[in-house]
Amino acid sequence: MTQTRADALARDADDPLGFARARFALPEGVIYLDGNSLGCLPRRTAARVADTVTREWGEGLVRSWSEAGWIEAPAKVGARIARLVGAHADEVIVADSTSINVFKLAAAALALRPGRRTIVTEAGNFPTDLYMLEGLARLTGIEVRAVAAADLAAALDDDTALLWLTHVHYRTGAVHDMAELTAAAHAAGALAGWDLSHSTGALAVDLNGADADLATGCGYKYLNGGPGAPAYAFVAARHHDALDQPLTGWMGHVSPFDFAEAYAPGKGMARLLCGTPGIIGLAALASGVATFDGIDMGVAQAKSCALGDLFLDLVAATCPGVAPACPATMRGAQVSLAHPHAEAVMQALIARGVIGDVRPPDVLRFGFPALYTRFVDVWDAVAVLADVLAREAWRDPRYAVRRAVI
Ligand SMILES: *Cc1c(COP(=O)(O)O)cnc(C)c1O
């Protein structure tokens, strides 16, 4: 039990992942509970990026594509991410953004299931997933069916090419059973694809254990790759030979530097590439992924879950006026609370050094990445929230002005 601040400190002293916090350059005076939106700055990233810029680019110039291994970086960093998602090293590559990868992977799924004309997804899925699928539907004439979570399995039929889901819901933190839903998709003859933006680096993901076909996710959330970091894509090895994605840029060609006029797809995940990779962003992402060196994701998941449980327990005991907006179990590394003035409450918290975020209409969201969040941070953050609510500090008119990014 954690009944006092000293109890929270004692849990931190016992934390098997406590050492990992030193891998980050954290600002003073801030309790950061928004690593699910933008991960923290790893201590080594500034030097790593500076080396890429000044030595590899500044001195090596164009030679660095070969000599500094730039050309292999998407596959190399992808292989490091593969360990975190239960994939083989050659099943993951870093490329583009999550949004663009959703498009490429969903289009590839249509090509792998010719004749099938429907993609099933969850109503309330993250907007970019819905928008990209809508765009693909406009282009191809297929139908996107977005249904409630409880109706997903029943929505699959012999016209379904792909079940496309986000594993951890961005607003509620609810986790889908990846193995069960993948099996349901397969039973209908469809493929199963997963957006892992709120999963990779947060939970013990096992794509191959679940027999998943496709996946993608963000580099800048739990992977700590920096703002706008490139994303990654996964395709199960059994689909590599037949994989056909429509954004056939030259970097996905089997031999881009032959400058052939006709496209021929690269081997395996290489064909997921489109244009020239952003090497500076990849260097920062590599440094972010390296913060997981030696980390057992099962241990990390258990810690994030315990931090979230403590947060919810303390909120229940000290914060009347907010209600949990997340499941008690089967929850990602985040917790959501409902409050009718969520945005003003969050601005009051941020003004007091507790950083989370909000999602419309009324959700306060708090993330608990295991590598740098402490139990005492949870204790202190709930104390600030309780005070803001008890004194109605959020009613200050300063907090009524909407920020550009919430
Ligand atoms: C954050 C997030 C994205 C972001 O996509 P970008 O293309 O990187 O902007 C996509 N999907 C989900 C589920 C997310 O949470």
The ligand as an SDF file (V2000), in Angstrom:
LIG
                    3D

 15 15  0  0  0  0  0  0  0  0999 V2000
   -0.0040    9.8080  -32.3420 C   0  0  0  0  0  0  0  0  0  0  0  0
   -0.7240    8.8740  -33.2450 C   0  0  0  0  0  0  0  0  0  0  0  0
   -0.5490    8.9030  -34.6330 C   0  0  0  0  0  0  0  0  0  0  0  0
    0.2790    9.9970  -35.2420 C   0  0  0  0  0  0  0  0  0  0  0  0
    0.4790    9.8670  -36.5970 O   0  0  0  0  0  0  0  0  0  0  0  0
    1.5140   10.8550  -37.3000 P   0  0  0  0  0  0  0  0  0  0  0  0
    1.4420   10.4740  -38.7150 O   0  0  0  0  0  0  0  0  0  0  0  0
    2.8340   10.6440  -36.6590 O   0  0  0  0  0  0  0  0  0  0  0  0
    1.0760   12.2590  -37.0470 O   0  0  0  0  0  0  0  0  0  0  0  0
   -1.1700    7.9460  -35.4000 C   0  0  0  0  0  0  0  0  0  0  0  0
   -1.9640    7.0090  -34.8350 N   0  0  0  0  0  0  0  0  0  0  0  0
   -2.1740    6.9700  -33.4950 C   0  0  0  0  0  0  0  0  0  0  0  0
   -3.0370    5.9160  -32.9090 C   0  0  0  0  0  0  0  0  0  0  0  0
   -1.5710    7.9070  -32.6860 C   0  0  0  0  0  0  0  0  0  0  0  0
   -1.7910    7.8880  -31.3660 O   0  0  0  0  0  0  0  0  0  0  0  0
  1  2  1  0
  2  3  1  0
  2 14  2  0
  3  4  1  0
  3 10  2  0
  4  5  1  0
  5  6  1  0
  6  7  2  0
  6  8  1  0
  6  9  1  0
 10 11  1  0
 11 12  2  0
 12 13  1  0
 12 14  1  0
 14 15  1  0
M  END
$$$$
